[in-house]
Structures are given as structure tokens and as C-alpha cells.
Amino acid sequence: MLQSTCQSDQHQFSRRRWLGTAAAGAAAVALPVFDPAVHAAALQRSAKQVLFIWLDGGISQLESWDPKPNTEFGGPFRAIPTSVPGIHVSELLPQTAQQMQHLAIVRSLCTQDNAHSSGVDRIQRGDPKDRGVVYPYFGSAVTKLLGPNASGLPPYVWIKPLSGGFMHKDAGFLGPQYGSLAFGDGKPPQNLLQHANVSDQSLQERMEIRAFADRQYARGRPAASTEANGFVYSMGLELMQRRQLFDESTFAPADVQRYGTHDLGRHMLLAKRMLEAGVQFVKVNSYGWDTHGDNFNGSWSLVRRFDQPFAALISDLAASGLLDQVLVIAMSEFGRTPRVNGHLGRDHWPEAWSLCMAGAGVRRGIAVGSTSDKGTWVTSQPYDIGHMFHTWFSALGINSRETAWDNQGQPLPIAHEDCHPVTELLS
């Protein structure tokens, strides 16, 4: 029977077994190790970027990308036509429907984890085979593989409600330098202003002394932590010089209204500015999507609030040409159950759900995959998150079959080797 509310086991961290077997190691050895120097020139020329919109808790596919109106589990909302004939979405996405010519919907996701805590990690790390190491989140992986760009800004930023800070755990075995810099409520880090009594020359001299001390400290110590320490200071200095990026008073009033004055609207507008400034990977979080109770009123509010800034951002990126180099992904850790529970809610459902993509390397104006008439099961080729990682890497110009991580001399695949890119999604 379906559970009406989250159970305790759904909110526990999954305990992965420590394998590290000879068979797993042998499978990895066949892959060539990633060499940044070999790939840097070509990847920098491509100037690829990513916008990753994370709808935490699980958006209902039935109230968004894969509606099933007038069915047992379909709910009260209609399906509406989009700008691409034959593709329909929920009526809660009227503005996004008019941008469908830029979008690609995947309706055949079938993943394996219905718990938030473990599901969030599984989806954002790509669920590679357990090799006894913590894999990086997608944002950390992308910034490592693409290498530094010319913006000088932090390569991986996270715009989210509530608190911010440096999130080193995202980086896994890549080392803390590849963690995310989170801007709580879209605000810059605290104490970013240069003190009035510190001149530019004095600041420069202080930074030179710090760099010298860092080099002295780094001798004979592991590189990962010492490099991360210097990286944080360098990024802090760059943000001091670019703090106008966060000044909401400089946004055009018309844009503020188009994106919405709610948190997600403000954060998506800031995300656009970050992309325009050259940040490689921008993650935007929205919370509150775990609609175990009152799913339909909840979706009425949440999905429409997402629809406004998402459509505006896709439209703006397309108009400026930036969509050609920015890969856009909007997704959750799973979908929602077709069956409605006793609280008029939908529970966790990893068996058949959807995501939306757009931009760099992605075919436009398509819907891939299908589910049953009631939305209960995938009726086409099911895709796990490993397939999506292969697809996203391919869209960014990274050969996920022939590229491997170097984890202290241990070659590891960058995406699950039992999966493959979804070629019909790639341009």
C-alpha cells in the first residue's frame, strides 16, 4: 500500500556498501585517465555553461510535464497544447508551454531511490557503481572537467533560500576546491566590502603576503586542502570587485516583474546575471515540493511560481543567443505517485517521472519517452540517472565513455558504465 506521509526510512541516509572489489577496479582500469591539459583548449573554446534548477522534494510529473487528465489518477488540471504541435503539458505551465520549441522533456525516468536524503545524493552524483569513494555532484564534476574559464568568478555557485557558505562536500573525492559557493537568499558572502581604512595597495600587499604564507604552508602537505584555501581567498577577492552582481536595484523593473518578486523569481533573475557574467555552473534551489498532503493546491502555487521565471529565463537566453552555450536542466530527486493518498497528496515515486532540459547540445522541441495511460509505469525505454549524466556530459562536449577521473592514481568512470547517452536528446 502507498504511504500517506513520509516514513522515517525515507529520510535516512542510505548506507552504501564499501566494495572496492578487484572486479570493479579492473573495469575502471580500462578507461584512460582524465588529463585537463589535453582537453582544456577545446573545452574553453566551447565556453559551455550549466543552469541546474533543483526543485527539492519532488515536483509532480502529472501536474507538470506528463499530465494525464480525465484518468483515475490524473487530478483536476487539464493538459494544454504547447508551441510544438502534439506536445502537451499541464495547464499550470502556460508560459513555459509557449517556450516548448526550445525545450526537451524526458518522460521515462525510472530510478531506484524513494528517500529524500539518499535520493538527492544519488541523482546529483549520477549513481555510479559503489567503489568505496564519494563521487562529486554534477556541478563539481562539470567545473573540474571544463577547467577554468576567463570570468575569474567562482565556477560553481548555488543560489538558494536560507543560509549560504562554501559547500565542500559537493566535490566528493575531487577535493574541496570543487565545492559550491552558496549564496543564501541570493546574497553575497558576509563582510564582502573592503574596509574603509584598507587602501587598494594595502589590500594587494596583504594578498601577496597571504599567498606567500600559503605556499610555505603547502610544502609537504596534501594539495587538495591547501589549494582550496587559496582558492577561497582568490574568489573572495574577485567577488569584492564584482559585488555589483548582487545589487538587485540594478535589475530592470520590467525584468523583476517578468521573473516574479517571489524568491524563485529573484533567484532565477540573479542566475541569469551570473551566467551572463561567465559563471560556469549555476544551481538554483526551490524548496517545498514534497506534496504528501494537499498536492493539488500545493501544485497550483508551486508549479505556477516555477513557470513564470523559468519561461522568462528560457526566452531571454534564447533571444540573447546564450541558450546555445548554456545547458539548462530542471528536475527533482524523483516524481510523485499517480495514486492520491488519504491526505489528497502524492507520495514519492521514482518509478516513472519526468525532467526538462534545454540549450547547449540538446535537441529542441521534443518529448522523449512515455508512461502508461494512468502514469503508473514507463512504457518506453526507461532511463536511470546514469543515462542522464552521460547525456549531459555529451551535450557539453565531454566524451563520458573515454574520460575517467584520476582519484589519487585510481581511474574511475565519470558516469555509470552500464548506462549510455540518450542520443535522441542530443543535437
Buried (B, 14 or more C-beta within 10 A) or exposed (E): EEEBEBEEEBEEEEEEEEEEEEEBBEBBEEBEBBEEEEBEEEBBEBBBBBBBBBBBBBBBBBBBBBBBBEBEBBBEBEBBEBBBEEBBBBBBBBBBBBBBEBBBBBBBBBBEBBBBBBBBBBBBBBBBBBBEBBBBBBBBBBBBBBBEBEBBBBBBBBBBBEEBBBBBBBBBBBBBBBBBBBBBEBBBBEEBEBEEEEEEEEBEEEBEEBEEEBEEEBEEEEEBBBBBBBBBEBBBBBBBEBBEBBEEEEBEEEBBEBBBEBBBBBBBBBBBBBBBEBBBBBBBBBBEBBBBBEBBEBBBEBBBBBBBBBBBBBBBBBEEEBBBBBBBBBBBBBBBBBBBBEBBBBBBBBBBBBBBBBBBBBBBBBBBBBBEEBBBEBBEEBBBBBBBBBBBBBBBBBEBBEBBBBBEEBBBBBBBBEBBBBEEBBE
